[in-house]
């Protein structure tokens, strides 16, 4: 049976892995992203029940939530400005997920780009305009991902500092 300190170490390792998967999930949409980071911070704070635990939850949670919202808002605003419908993004995502099983490693990205381009070509009925529109959509999505990734890394850094503080105080 695990003692108090052993349990905290085990939960800390599991939460660290969950935060790492969350950071990767910001870039790889199949994995959970910022929501997983917030969940891991919540579990860790309730497990260690120390000042650093609650601080990590507050600071890291704000960073992760801000990243989630900023990524969504920035992307949505850019897509609306360029008049790119959500349907085109959805077609890209569906084709991306399907391609992931056909083309290892890069299938998600290739499928998304092809699906987006096909949807925009069907909508605009002009291949050159579809290429331009798809390029703008990819830039908008990239901007959202970069902002969310930076804030997810800030949340992970807040947790790392809290882990150090928590175990240094023992």
Secondary structure by P-SEA (a helix, b strand, c coil): cccaaaaaaaaaaaaaaaaaaaaaaaaccccccaaaaaaaaaaaaaaaccaaaaaaaaaaaaaaaaaaaaaaaaaaaaaaaacccaaaaaaaaaaaaaaccccccaaaaaaaaaaaaaaaaaaaccaaaaaaaaaaaaaaaaaaaaaaaaaaaaaaaaaaaaaaaaaaac
